[in-house]
Amino acid sequence: MRTIGNVLWFVLVGWWLALAYLAAGVVACLLVVTIPFGIASFRLAGYSLWPFGRTIAHDRYAGVPSLIGNVLWIALFGWWLALAHIAAGVAMIVTIVGIPFGFASFKLAVAALVPLGARIVPLDAVAYGYPAPSQLAHR
């Protein structure tokens, strides 16, 4: 069922949302200082292409640099990427068939706002309670 959802997502909105992330990543990689933003954008581009079966796991130990980076990300790229996800989500929720896709788009809007300090993990890892590698290092 996830594969069917992912294929429909890709055809309906996934490809153009991924292009927006790729454009943001290329712009971010133009300066050396913003390369971490570009890497986060490329990671989210892959997630926006194929979102079902994966989720975002936030690292509790990311720290202040991640917080500062997320504030800069919101100011530079995050707000318009989140608006793209919200627009896609509203357009999909209008139809009954598109309701799950709309909720997925809203979930991605949150990820578009704060990508630093977050990892994309399979749903199975979260369901079985596997800790993040950074949590293992701090035990």
N, CA, C and O of each residue as an XYZ file, in Angstrom:
556
protein
N       0.815     -1.193      0.000
C       0.000      0.000      0.000
C       0.866      1.268      0.000
O       0.507      2.275     -0.611
N       2.009      1.203      0.694
C       2.902      2.361      0.706
C       3.422      2.678     -0.691
O       3.558      3.844     -1.063
N       3.709      1.635     -1.459
C       4.245      1.857     -2.802
C       3.220      2.552     -3.680
O       3.563      3.459     -4.438
N       1.968      2.135     -3.583
C       0.911      2.781     -4.370
C       0.778      4.244     -3.955
O       0.670      5.130     -4.803
N       0.787      4.488     -2.645
C       0.715      5.862     -2.166
C       1.890      6.695     -2.626
O       1.721      7.856     -2.999
N       3.081      6.118     -2.604
C       4.276      6.842     -3.040
C       4.243      7.151     -4.535
O       4.649      8.234     -4.956
N       3.762      6.202     -5.335
C       3.689      6.441     -6.781
C       2.670      7.541     -7.081
O       2.937      8.431     -7.889
N       1.502      7.482     -6.431
C       0.503      8.534     -6.634
C       1.023      9.887     -6.149
O       0.812     10.908     -6.803
N       1.700      9.891     -5.003
C       2.281     11.119     -4.478
C       3.277     11.709     -5.469
O       3.255     12.910     -5.738
N       4.153     10.858     -6.014
C       5.158     11.322     -6.961
C       4.506     11.961     -8.179
O       4.938     13.019     -8.634
N       3.476     11.326     -8.703
C       2.819     11.842     -9.906
C       2.091     13.149     -9.617
O       2.126     14.070    -10.434
N       1.431     13.239     -8.465
C       0.613     14.416     -8.169
C       1.437     15.622     -7.728
O       1.308     16.697     -8.314
N       2.278     15.468     -6.712
C       3.007     16.630     -6.193
C       4.469     16.370     -5.875
O       5.233     17.322     -5.718
N       4.878     15.139     -5.778
C       6.229     14.841     -5.318
C       7.318     15.402     -6.199
O       8.318     15.912     -5.694
N       7.149     15.321     -7.492
C       8.215     15.756     -8.388
C       8.437     17.256     -8.326
O       9.585     17.699     -8.348
N       7.375     18.056     -8.250
C       7.597     19.505     -8.239
C       8.035     20.005     -6.865
O       8.750     21.004     -6.775
N       7.615     19.322     -5.787
C       8.129     19.689     -4.471
C       9.620     19.352     -4.366
O      10.394     20.114     -3.786
N      10.013     18.216     -4.926
C      11.431     17.840     -4.925
C      12.256     18.832     -5.748
O      13.390     19.147     -5.385
N      11.695     19.321     -6.847
C      12.406     20.340     -7.634
C      12.604     21.623     -6.833
O      13.642     22.275     -6.953
N      11.622     21.988     -6.021
C      11.768     23.179     -5.174
C      12.892     22.976     -4.160
O      13.691     23.883     -3.924
N      12.954     21.778     -3.559
C      14.047     21.496     -2.617
C      15.399     21.475     -3.319
O      16.392     21.961     -2.778
N      15.435     20.917     -4.512
C      16.700     20.897     -5.257
C      17.159     22.309     -5.596
O      18.348     22.613     -5.506
N      16.228     23.171     -5.984
C      16.581     24.562     -6.277
C      17.113     25.257     -5.024
O      18.110     25.977     -5.087
N      16.453     25.044     -3.891
C      16.933     25.637     -2.638
C      18.305     25.078     -2.270
O      19.158     25.816     -1.777
N      18.526     23.790     -2.503
C      19.818     23.183     -2.197
C      20.945     23.718     -3.056
O      22.054     23.939     -2.568
N      20.665     23.928     -4.332
C      21.689     24.471     -5.228
C      22.035     25.898     -4.820
O      23.209     26.267     -4.788
N      21.026     26.699     -4.510
C      21.287     28.077     -4.076
C      22.070     28.076     -2.765
O      22.986     28.880     -2.589
N      21.715     27.180     -1.846
C      22.410     27.126     -0.566
C      23.861     26.678     -0.719
O      24.722     27.099      0.054
N      24.137     25.843     -1.689
C      25.500     25.347     -1.874
C      26.412     26.342     -2.594
O      27.607     26.088     -2.742
N      25.864     27.462     -3.038
C      26.698     28.461     -3.700
C      27.682     29.095     -2.732
O      28.795     29.443     -3.126
N      27.297     29.249     -1.487
C      28.194     29.795     -0.472
C      28.682     28.666      0.424
O      27.938     27.726      0.706
N      29.902     28.753      0.863
C      30.487     27.710      1.706
C      29.762     27.631      3.054
O      29.564     26.542      3.594
N      29.375     28.767      3.582
C      28.756     28.810      4.898
C      27.401     28.106      4.916
O      27.019     27.543      5.942
N      26.677     28.127      3.816
C      25.332     27.566      3.788
C      25.276     26.160      3.195
O      24.188     25.685      2.868
N      26.395     25.494      3.049
C      26.391     24.120      2.522
C      25.593     23.161      3.412
O      24.927     22.280      2.868
N      25.617     23.275      4.745
C      24.744     22.389      5.539
C      23.261     22.545      5.199
O      22.497     21.583      5.276
N      22.858     23.767      4.820
C      21.476     23.967      4.394
C      21.214     23.232      3.081
O      20.145     22.652      2.891
N      22.184     23.259      2.187
C      22.037     22.545      0.918
C      21.922     21.048      1.122
O      21.110     20.390      0.470
N      22.727     20.505      2.021
C      22.657     19.070      2.307
C      21.294     18.711      2.897
O      20.696     17.703      2.520
N      20.808     19.534      3.821
C      19.481     19.291      4.404
C      18.398     19.395      3.334
O      17.438     18.625      3.345
N      18.545     20.325      2.430
C      17.568     20.479      1.360
C      17.568     19.276      0.421
O      16.503     18.827     -0.003
N      18.743     18.752      0.092
C      18.812     17.572     -0.770
C      18.207     16.350     -0.072
O      17.555     15.524     -0.711
N      18.426     16.241      1.239
C      17.839     15.144      2.011
C      16.306     15.241      1.987
O      15.618     14.234      1.819
N      15.788     16.441      2.153
C      14.344     16.622      2.122
C      13.765     16.458      0.719
O      12.595     16.106      0.570
N      14.570     16.707     -0.301
C      14.107     16.470     -1.674
C      13.821     14.988     -1.887
O      12.815     14.627     -2.496
N      14.698     14.139     -1.388
C      14.452     12.701     -1.487
C      13.249     12.263     -0.683
O      12.490     11.391     -1.105
N      13.078     12.872      0.478
C      11.926     12.546      1.329
C      10.626     13.018      0.685
O       9.604     12.340      0.794
N      10.648     14.163      0.021
C       9.424     14.659     -0.601
C       9.072     13.888     -1.872
O       7.932     13.946     -2.333
N      10.024     13.179     -2.432
C       9.706     12.325     -3.579
C       8.978     11.051     -3.164
O       8.099     10.584     -3.889
N       9.319     10.491     -2.034
C       8.856      9.171     -1.606
C       8.586      9.188     -0.095
O       9.348      8.568      0.646
N       7.532      9.872      0.402
C       7.392     10.095      1.844
C       6.752      8.961      2.635
O       7.013      8.825      3.830
N       5.931      8.156      2.004
C       5.202      7.141      2.765
C       6.124      6.004      3.166
O       6.901      5.506      2.351
N       6.035      5.598      4.420
C       6.904      4.551      4.945
C       8.112      5.108      5.667
O       8.916      4.348      6.208
N       8.255      6.439      5.685
C       9.351      7.089      6.391
C       8.787      8.228      7.229
O       7.678      8.702      6.982
N       9.546      8.657      8.205
C       9.142      9.765      9.055
C      10.374     10.554      9.494
O      11.510     10.167      9.220
N      10.123     11.652     10.171
C      11.193     12.513     10.667
C      11.439     12.192     12.138
O      10.497     12.167     12.930
N      12.680     11.949     12.505
C      13.067     11.746     13.904
C      13.988     12.893     14.290
O      15.050     13.075     13.694
N      13.578     13.661     15.285
C      14.380     14.804     15.726
C      15.407     14.354     16.751
O      15.105     13.566     17.647
N      16.604     14.857     16.611
C      17.706     14.530     17.506
C      17.662     15.471     18.708
O      17.793     16.685     18.558
N      17.480     14.909     19.885
C      17.393     15.723     21.094
C      18.723     16.364     21.448
O      18.763     17.331     22.208
N      19.793     15.843     20.913
C      21.128     16.321     21.257
C      21.735     17.188     20.161
O      22.954     17.351     20.115
N      20.920     17.742     19.290
C      21.446     18.539     18.176
C      22.096     19.823     18.660
O      23.124     20.230     18.119
N      21.529     20.462     19.650
C      22.179     21.604     20.284
C      21.880     22.952     19.664
O      21.038     23.088     18.776
N      22.594     23.934     20.158
C      22.390     25.332     19.780
C      22.753     25.603     18.314
O      22.032     26.357     17.659
N      23.834     25.027     17.763
C      24.119     25.299     16.347
C      22.969     24.888     15.426
O      22.687     25.561     14.435
N      22.313     23.784     15.759
C      21.170     23.352     14.969
C      20.013     24.339     15.105
O      19.322     24.624     14.126
N      19.801     24.855     16.299
C      18.746     25.845     16.531
C      19.012     27.120     15.738
O      18.111     27.648     15.086
N      20.231     27.609     15.793
C      20.588     28.818     15.040
C      20.457     28.569     13.534
O      19.960     29.418     12.794
N      20.906     27.401     13.099
C      20.778     27.051     11.689
C      19.330     26.973     11.240
O      19.001     27.407     10.136
N      18.458     26.422     12.083
C      17.036     26.343     11.727
C      16.399     27.725     11.640
O      15.539     27.953     10.790
N      16.806     28.648     12.505
C      16.277     30.017     12.429
C      16.702     30.668     11.110
O      15.894     31.319     10.448
N      17.960     30.492     10.731
C      18.429     31.023      9.447
C      17.734     30.333      8.275
O      17.381     30.980      7.290
N      17.542     29.023      8.384
C      16.865     28.256      7.337
C      15.452     28.784      7.116
O      15.028     28.969      5.975
N      14.717     29.029      8.215
C      13.350     29.544      8.087
C      13.359     30.881      7.359
O      12.520     31.123      6.492
N      14.301     31.745      7.706
C      14.359     33.067      7.084
C      14.724     32.991      5.603
O      14.203     33.769      4.804
N      15.608     32.072      5.222
C      16.090     32.016      3.844
C      15.236     31.131      2.934
O      14.836     31.563      1.853
N      14.956     29.908      3.359
C      14.323     28.938      2.473
C      13.048     28.304      3.040
O      12.116     27.994      2.298
N      13.021     28.120      4.340
C      11.976     27.305      4.944
C      10.566     27.822      4.773
O       9.637     27.037      4.584
N      10.390     29.132      4.836
C       9.028     29.653      4.794
C       8.369     29.408      3.444
O       7.185     29.074      3.401
N       9.103     29.565      2.328
C       8.448     29.360      1.041
C       8.316     27.879      0.700
O       7.396     27.498     -0.025
N       9.213     27.038      1.205
C       9.029     25.595      1.017
C       7.841     25.102      1.830
O       7.075     24.264      1.354
N       7.675     25.606      3.044
C       6.523     25.228      3.864
C       5.227     25.710      3.220
O       4.224     24.996      3.246
N       5.234     26.908      2.644
C       4.043     27.397      1.947
C       3.692     26.525      0.742
O       2.514     26.311      0.454
N       4.702     26.025      0.041
C       4.440     25.114     -1.081
C       3.778     23.833     -0.590
O       2.860     23.321     -1.231
N       4.241     23.316      0.545
C       3.624     22.107      1.099
C       2.202     22.376      1.584
O       1.319     21.538      1.402
N       1.975     23.523      2.191
C       0.633     23.853      2.661
C      -0.317     24.018      1.478
O      -1.454     23.548      1.531
N       0.129     24.671      0.422
C      -0.709     24.833     -0.769
C      -1.042     23.476     -1.387
O      -2.184     23.230     -1.776
N      -0.048     22.604     -1.473
C      -0.297     21.267     -2.016
C      -1.232     20.480     -1.106
O      -2.104     19.760     -1.592
N      -1.062     20.607      0.206
C      -1.926     19.897      1.152
C      -3.363     20.353      1.083
O      -4.277     19.529      1.114
N      -3.580     21.654      0.989
C      -4.949     22.172      0.887
C      -5.587     21.720     -0.422
O      -6.759     21.342     -0.443
N      -4.826     21.757     -1.512
C      -5.363     21.311     -2.798
C      -5.735     19.837     -2.773
O      -6.692     19.430     -3.432
N      -4.999     19.038     -2.028
C      -5.294     17.610     -1.975
C      -6.424     17.277     -1.015
O      -7.200     16.356     -1.269
N      -6.523     18.007      0.073
C      -7.567     17.706      1.057
C      -8.949     18.041      0.510
O      -9.949     17.532      1.017
N      -9.024     18.875     -0.498
C     -10.315     19.217     -1.095
C     -11.003     17.958     -1.633
O     -12.230     17.859     -1.602
N     -10.227     17.017     -2.115
C     -10.796     15.762     -2.613
C     -10.756     14.715     -1.507
O      -9.877     14.761     -0.646
N     -11.673     13.794     -1.518
C     -11.714     12.741     -0.499
C     -10.529     11.796     -0.674
O      -9.927     11.365      0.310
N     -10.201     11.478     -1.894
C      -9.103     10.557     -2.164
C      -7.767     11.155     -1.744
O      -6.855     10.420     -1.367
N      -7.638     12.473     -1.804
C      -6.368     13.119     -1.514
C      -6.129     13.446     -0.058
O      -5.105     14.050      0.261
N      -7.030     13.073      0.846
C      -6.861     13.416      2.262
C      -5.564     12.854      2.847
O      -4.857     13.603      3.520
N      -5.206     11.587      2.636
C      -3.922     11.114      3.174
C      -2.723     11.857      2.589
O      -1.724     12.075      3.275
N      -2.829     12.241      1.328
C      -1.738     12.986      0.703
C      -1.651     14.396      1.280
O      -0.556     14.937      1.432
N      -2.787     14.986      1.597
C      -2.789     16.308      2.221
C      -2.135     16.278      3.584
O      -1.361     17.173      3.923
N      -2.442     15.241      4.383
C      -1.809     15.121      5.699
C      -0.301     14.901      5.576
O       0.477     15.427      6.372
N       0.102     14.125      4.578
C       1.535     13.921      4.347
C       2.207     15.233      3.950
O       3.341     15.496      4.351
N       1.522     16.045      3.175
C       2.081     17.326      2.780
C       2.209     18.266      3.974
O       3.180     19.017      4.065
N       1.245     18.236      4.888
C       1.345     19.061      6.093
C       2.492     18.588      6.990
O       3.167     19.404      7.618
N       2.714     17.269      7.050
C       3.841     16.733      7.816
C       5.163     17.202      7.213
O       6.107     17.521      7.936
N       5.220     17.239      5.901
C       6.426     17.719      5.233
C       6.612     19.226      5.405
O       7.741     19.714      5.363
N       5.520     19.969      5.598
C       5.633     21.413      5.822
C       6.379     21.687      7.119
O       7.183     22.617      7.188
N       6.122     20.889      8.142
C       6.838     21.038      9.408
C       8.314     20.704      9.210
O       9.188     21.391      9.738
N       8.586     19.647      8.449
C       9.980     19.276      8.178
C      10.682     20.349      7.351
O      11.888     20.548      7.491
N       9.941     21.036      6.499
C      10.539     22.097      5.687
C      10.939     23.291      6.536
O      11.832     24.047      6.154
N      10.301     23.472      7.672
C      10.633     24.607      8.531
C      11.868     24.352      9.386
O      12.675     25.262      9.577
N      12.034     23.144      9.901
C      13.151     22.850     10.810
C      13.862     21.560     10.401
O      13.679     20.533     11.054
N      14.670     21.587      9.336
C      15.306     20.358      8.869
C      16.599     19.985      9.591
O      16.988     18.817      9.598
N      17.263     20.963     10.194
C      18.543     20.663     10.841
C      18.293     20.027     12.202
O      17.446     20.490     12.966
N      19.025     18.977     12.498
C      18.809     18.235     13.733
C      17.722     17.192     13.594
O      17.246     16.652     14.592
N      17.325     16.903     12.371
C      16.302     15.887     12.119
C      16.848     14.860     11.139
O      17.643     15.179     10.255
N      16.404     13.616     11.316
C      16.808     12.549     10.410
C      15.566     11.918      9.823
O      14.518     11.896     10.468
N      15.666     11.411      8.621
C      14.571     10.688      7.986
C      14.820      9.212      8.225
O      15.845      8.669      7.813
N      13.865      8.559      8.902
C      14.024      7.162      9.287
C      12.811      6.363      8.809
O      11.732      6.928      8.629
N      12.978      5.060      8.604
C      11.826      4.226      8.265
C      10.841      4.176      9.430
O      11.237      4.270     10.592
N       9.565      4.029      9.113
C       8.547      3.933     10.159
C       8.782      2.744     11.065
O       8.459      2.804     12.251
N       9.332      1.674     10.540
C       9.580      0.481     11.341
C      10.567      0.764     12.473
O      10.424      0.222     13.569
N      11.553      1.599     12.215
C      12.541      1.913     13.245
C      11.892      2.646     14.408
O      12.234      2.399     15.564
N      10.965      3.539     14.116
C      10.281      4.284     15.163
C       9.280      3.385     15.881
O       9.147      3.456     17.103
N       8.580      2.546     15.135
C       7.562      1.677     15.735
C       8.177      0.680     16.706
O       7.567      0.359     17.727
N       9.372      0.186     16.408
C      10.026     -0.775     17.290
C      10.898     -0.119     18.341
O      11.523     -0.811     19.144
N      10.951      1.207     18.350
C      11.659      1.928     19.391
C      13.162      1.936     19.262
O      13.866      2.096     20.259
N      13.669      1.766     18.056
C      15.112      1.826     17.875
C      15.581      3.242     18.150
O      15.012      4.189     17.607
N      16.600      3.413     18.975
C      17.097      4.772     19.240
C      17.924      5.279     18.069
O      18.478      4.514     17.279
N      17.981      6.573     17.994
C      18.826      7.199     16.973
C      20.282      6.963     17.305
O      20.614      6.838     18.484
N      21.182      6.896     16.311
C      22.603      6.692     16.595
C      23.180      7.744     17.533
O      24.063      7.434     18.332
N      22.704      8.972     17.451
C      23.225     10.012     18.349
C      22.803      9.738     19.789
O      23.522     10.108     20.716
N      21.667      9.105     19.993
C      21.237      8.773     21.350
C      22.072      7.632     21.907
O      22.303      7.569     23.115
N      22.519      6.745     21.063
C      23.369      5.653     21.517
C      24.714      6.176     21.996
O      25.299      5.640     22.937
N      25.199      7.222     21.346
C      26.508      7.766     21.718
C      26.469      8.464     23.070
O      27.504      8.597     23.723
N      25.299      8.909     23.498
C      25.188      9.656     24.748
C      24.766      8.797     25.922
O      24.602      9.319     27.024
N      24.583      7.509     25.731
C      24.155      6.638     26.836
C      25.305      6.207     27.662
O      25.127      5.471     28.633
